[in-house]
Amino acid sequence: MKFATKAIHAGQEPDPTTGAIMTPIYQTSTYWQKSPGDNKGYEYSRGTNPTRKALEDCLAALENAKFGLAFSSGMGATDAVMKLLAPGDEVITGNDLYGGSYRIFTKIFTNYGIKFHFLDLSDPEIIRQYTNEKTKLIWIETPTNPTMQIVDIEAIGKIAKEKNLLFAVDNTFASPYLQNPIDLGADIVMHSVTKYIGGHSDVVMGALMLNDEELYKKLWFIYNACGATPGPMDSFLVLRGIKTLHLRMKAHCENGRQVAEFLKTHPKVEKIYWPGFTDHPNHNIAKKQMLDFGGMISIVLKGADLQETFRIASSFKVFSLAESLGGVESLINHPVSMTHGSIPKAEREKAGVVDNLLRLSVGVEDIEDLLEDLKQALSTPTL
Ligand SMILES: *Cc1c(COP(=O)(O)O)cnc(C)c1O
């Protein structure tokens, strides 16, 4: 089946009891058993719930994976992957990560004896220098957040295979419509479903998709034992959101392209990060592994200090100043004070996350209104 058909149908058979076309919201914590242990495959909703199961099968299909697991947040999903590790293990990861990922790695899992190497992965060969017998996992994000670096998934997949390392990709920024890491050699795909997959900024959720059955059993054990699983109402909302994922992504990419082109030559813009430009350092890799370039764009404002950056960030009328991304509505974010506040200044500046950087999540509103809003916000005079 092709993507659009999977988005609408995968995992969703008509309900066996009533024939309902839409998967019902099975708002129940527990299930009747005929005699102890004799049940219909459902015992307790922390571990299994029919609405969530339909969603998990759909999520797996979107990433061309056999198995899907939904979590109550993206961080819950990341946490479960890290719990595959044991004290002494080492992890190779990127140096431009989602702030919350950096935080859970450095503030939680280092306390449990796990060591992280934060590397510039634009040349994947660097991984070899940092790999030893303790290395267990490679965790990457591409495009990276917020500077839209592109990491070569296939090249890293080859190194992971050769060194026998588990390879996980946070695919949140691309969405399964634009990029499928499992097809390129990843073992696990992680999503913050909160973003493009949910798509309407009304649910917080995470997911893991994977092919290996043994690994699935281990992760399901962690999922059920630790309990960061989502409820049926949220599962229903995400199933509903997914039905338009392909339509929304096409619109995000088209609007993203026009916004990027408008900003590239704007006198207030010193630097722009968007992988669709042919002069983006990894444009060719983006072209190779992504279907299109998405609606995430970051800009560095020319000659703006923190105060001026705040002033501009607060003067939008259609874009809303808010954390998060991937919803139908356009958002603007100031990473230094919002999403990336937990990363030390020296660390984030190394990755290009400077005081005058703004990140745009271009929504699917009318492009003329978006361009008009950018024009007025960037031209407001300094007081
Ligand atoms: C938002 C986000 C996360 C965390 O997901 P939550 O659903 O907020 O817990 C992880 N990675 C990336 C790239 C994100 O944008």
The ligand as a MOL file (V3000), in Angstrom:
LIG
                    3D

  0  0  0     0  0            999 V3000
M  V30 BEGIN CTAB
M  V30 COUNTS 15 15 0 0 0
M  V30 BEGIN ATOM
M  V30 1 C 9.3440 17.7240 20.7130 0
M  V30 2 C 10.4900 16.8690 20.3760 0
M  V30 3 C 10.8550 15.7950 21.1970 0
M  V30 4 C 10.1420 15.4920 22.4940 0
M  V30 5 O 8.8250 15.0880 22.3040 0
M  V30 6 P 7.6230 15.3950 23.3450 0
M  V30 7 O 6.4460 14.8150 22.6510 0
M  V30 8 O 7.5740 16.8770 23.5340 0
M  V30 9 O 7.9720 14.6930 24.6160 0
M  V30 10 C 11.9340 15.0110 20.8100 0
M  V30 11 N 12.6220 15.2770 19.6610 0
M  V30 12 C 12.2920 16.3000 18.8680 0
M  V30 13 C 13.0920 16.5370 17.6290 0
M  V30 14 C 11.2300 17.1320 19.1850 0
M  V30 15 O 10.9360 18.1680 18.3910 0
M  V30 END ATOM
M  V30 BEGIN BOND
M  V30 1 1 1 2
M  V30 2 1 2 3
M  V30 3 2 2 14
M  V30 4 1 3 4
M  V30 5 2 3 10
M  V30 6 1 4 5
M  V30 7 1 5 6
M  V30 8 2 6 7
M  V30 9 1 6 8
M  V30 10 1 6 9
M  V30 11 1 10 11
M  V30 12 2 11 12
M  V30 13 1 12 13
M  V30 14 1 12 14
M  V30 15 1 14 15
M  V30 END BOND
M  V30 END CTAB
M  END
